[in-house]
């Protein structure tokens, strides 16, 4: 009895939520699925591919409660399936840009001329 499992409802049905955020808009569906359903099955059942036909199931990055999982991952009762948006900028490039910007603003502050009128 060391394993902790989430109980399913007595009728073999699990309740899950499928969510994503696209263009500042939240898309969310609550579903009841048979126990033993996968993440991929929840996406199809929720109608995500019908609402967003430009996406394919294989191209989606999916997870449960913020942790990435493969499409064949089994769901448990009260799971929240998340569809993650693709990155717009490579994180390494974004970090370099921020560092360059910080360095530039530091150099501007150092080169700021002192106004003779402000000194007493």
PyMOL commands that set and color helices and strands:
alter all, ss='L'
color gray80, all
select helices_A, chain A and resi 39-46+48-51+57-59+91-110
alter helices_A, ss='H'
color red, helices_A
select strands_A, chain A and resi 13-22+25-34+61-64+67-68+80-84
alter strands_A, ss='S'
color yellow, strands_A
deselect
rebuild
show_as cartoon
